[in-house]
Amino acid sequence: MNLRTASAVVGLMTAFSFAPLTLAADKPAKAQTCVGCHGPNGNSLVPTYPKLAGQHAAYLEQSLKDFRDGHRKNATMEPFAKGLTDEEIKALAEYYAAQSQS
């Protein structure tokens, strides 16, 4: 393999290795449920509803799992979280973590 071919292969491998990061920021379908309280991009204008934008993904993921599994109590959040799968929770957490706080 010559240098030009090797460079092309490395370039393709690099491009594909970053693809999941780009896709993780895409808005999950389940995020539509969050908009009413947390705003369209996780920047709630109501002080009683926390801003999700820019929070750490691990924190958001754990919080949603805790609401879903009954370890964290909130009459509003529990019903929404109950039907979420681990994959949906991860997608939501990654999406909101990637949003800018305003």
Secondary structure, DSSP 8 states (H G I E B T S, - for coil): --HHHHHHHHHHHHHHHHHHHHHHTS--GGGGGTHHHH-TTS--SSTTS---TT--HHHHHHHHHHHHHTSS--TTHHHHHHT--HHHHHHHHHHHHHS---
